[in-house]
Amino acid sequence: MFFRQHESGLHPHNPRRDPVHPTAPPRREQPKGGTVPPDNHTREIAARLKGLRDALDFTIEDFAARAHVSVDEVRSYEEGDTEVPVSYLFEVAKAFDVDLTALLTGDNAHLRGYSLVRAGKGLSVDRRKAYKYKSLAYRFFRPSMEPFIVTVPFAEDAELSFNSHPGEEFIYMLEGRLEITLENDVLVMEPHDSLYFSSKTAHALRALDGQDATFLDVII
């Protein structure tokens, strides 16, 4: 499978069919009640996801089955009204053999031999309100794993937000103290602690002691 560039991102090229070019939904007015509408980045990713499915000529049901996600997730994220988790984009990238960078930014990664990322220069990926991600492999062509620097901001009385997805995950603590809940088990991690676990296990994170927690997170 190979790709060609569209304004909204990269889509698999199907020589039998010219992909429909998706357009992002128009920006909504600020709704009453203080709810913040989705930002432009969310809508751009939604357009790329819709464009990918159109290019593949997949129904929502077929796309969901291939990516091992629910039909409701596919529909919600394509509409651009919901933040798209990195874990969802990672599963779509693996299922359809596309670059995670292409889904996040619309640009292709090109480096094949090596990719050096200087301190603090990772690609910011603010795809979940609770966490801050910096991608460290965004310039490498189709990496076999996805490394991130993740910061979990401290929040008083923060509610746990559980997540699960296929694959495996490795965490190496850098700064602060982190509480990670793996289904019924609660673990506390400190700098230089490490954890390897199945990402299918429902997991939730929370920073402790009044300070942010930062760690290396590798999704495999």
N, C-alpha and C positions, 0 to 999 in steps of 0.2 A: 504494500500500500504506500502511495506517495502523496504529496501534498502540494497545494498551490495557495498563494496568499490572497486573502480577501480583506476588505476593510475591517471586518469584525473579527478576524482571526484566521487560523489555519483550519482547513477542512480536508478530509480525505478526498482525493480526486477520483470521481467515478466517471470514466469516459463515456458511459451510456447515458449520463444525465448531468445537466448543468445544475449545480446546487442553487437552491433558492437563497438569495442573499438576505439574511435576517436584518431587521432594524430594531433597535432598542425601543421599548415602549416610551411614550412621552412622559416627561417628569410630572409628577402629581403635585398639587398644591399641598402645603402643610396641613394635615388633617387636624380637626379639633381634638382636644384631649392631650396634646403634647407628644403624640407619636411621631417619631422622625421617619420620613420616607426613605426608601432605599437610596444609596448614593449612586453616582454614575458608574463606579467600579463594579458594583453589584449588577447593574443593568448591562454593562459591557460583557461580563462573564456570562450572564443569562443569554445574551445574544449569541455568544460563541457556542454555548451548549446547544442551543436550538439549531444553529447553523451546522454543527457537527451531525446532529440527528437527521436533519434534512439531507445533508450530503450523503449520508449512509442509506437514506431512504428507509429508515426504520420507523415503525410505529412506536408510540410511547411504551406500550407493553413489551415490545421486542427489545427496545433499548434498556428498559429496566431489568429485564431478565438477563440480558448479556452482561450488564454492569453489576448485577447482584444487589440492586437497590429496589425500593418500592416505586410503584407507578405514581403515587402521590408526591414522592420526593422529586422525580423527574419533572412532573407538571409544575410543582411549586417553584423549583429553581429556574426553570425556563421562563416563567412569568416575570422573574426579576423582582418579586416582592419580598423575598426572603434571603437572608445572608446564606451564601454557599460555603459549607465547611470545607476545609482543605481535604479532609478524609474522603468526602464525596468526589472532589475533583481528582484525587489520587486514584480512586477506583475507576472512574471514567477513563482516565489516561491509560491505565493498565489494560482495561477491557478492550479499548479500541486502538491501542498502539499509537497514541499521540503524546506529545510532550506536555508535561504538567505546566511548564513555562508558557506554552502556547495557549493553554486554557486560561492561565492567570493574566497574561499580558497581551496576547495576540501576536507575539514575536516567537520565532523559532530559536532554540538553542543551537549553537553551531560547533562548539568545542568538542573534540573527540579524544585527544591525547591526555589533557589534564585541564583543570579549571582552578585557578588560584583566586580566592576571595579574601581580600584584606580585611583586617579587623573592623567591624562595624559597617561593612559594605555589602552585606547580604541584601537580597531583594525583599523589601517589606511586603508582607502578605497579611493584611488585616481582614481575615475572613471570618473571624469569630470575635464577637464583642469582648468576651472574657479574656482572650489571650492575644498576644502580639507575636507574630511569626516573622522570621527572616530566613528565606530560602538560601541555602549554601551551594546548591547544585543547579541553579537556574540557567547557567550558561553552558552546561554540559549536555551533549546530545543524547537523549534517552537514557538517563542514568538508571541503574538497576535498583537503586534505593534513593530515598528522598531525605536528606539531612536538613534540619531546621535548628535555628536558635529560637527558643520559645521563652517568652516572659509572661508569667502569670501575675498580674498586678494584685497587690493585697487589697481586699475589700472586706470591711467589717460585716459580719453576718452574711458572707457570700453564700448563695445557694449553689448546691452541687448541680452541674450540668453534665449528664452522662453521655458518652459517645462510644460507639463500637463500629468496627469495619473489618473486612478481611485483611489478613496479613499479620505481620509481627512488628514489634516496636521496641526500640532501645532508648533508654533515658540515662543521661549522665549529668548529674547535678553540678552547676557552676557557682551559683550564688543563692543565698537565702535558704529557707527551709520550705519544703513542699509536702503537702499531704495529698496522697493519691489513694483513691478508693477503687479497688478492683472487686466489683460485685459486693461481697460481704466482708472483704478484708480491707482494713485501713492501714496504710503504711506511711511513715514519715521519712523523708529523704533529706539529707544534708549534703553540703559540698563534697564532691568526690565519690558519693554513693552512686551506684548504677542499678538499673532495673531492666530486665528483658522479659517481655510478656507477649501473649497472644492478643492482638488488637481486637479479636472477636469478643474478648472479655469486656463487658461494660466498664468504662473507667471514667473517673472524674477527678479534677485537680483543684487544689486550693492553696494559696500562699499563706504562710503562718508568720507569727511574731511581728506583725505590723510592717513587714517589708516585702517587696516583690521577690518572686522566685524565678530564677533563670536557669535553663538547662539545655543541653544538646539533645535533640529528639530525632531519631532516625527511624523512618517508616520503611519497611521492607515488604 
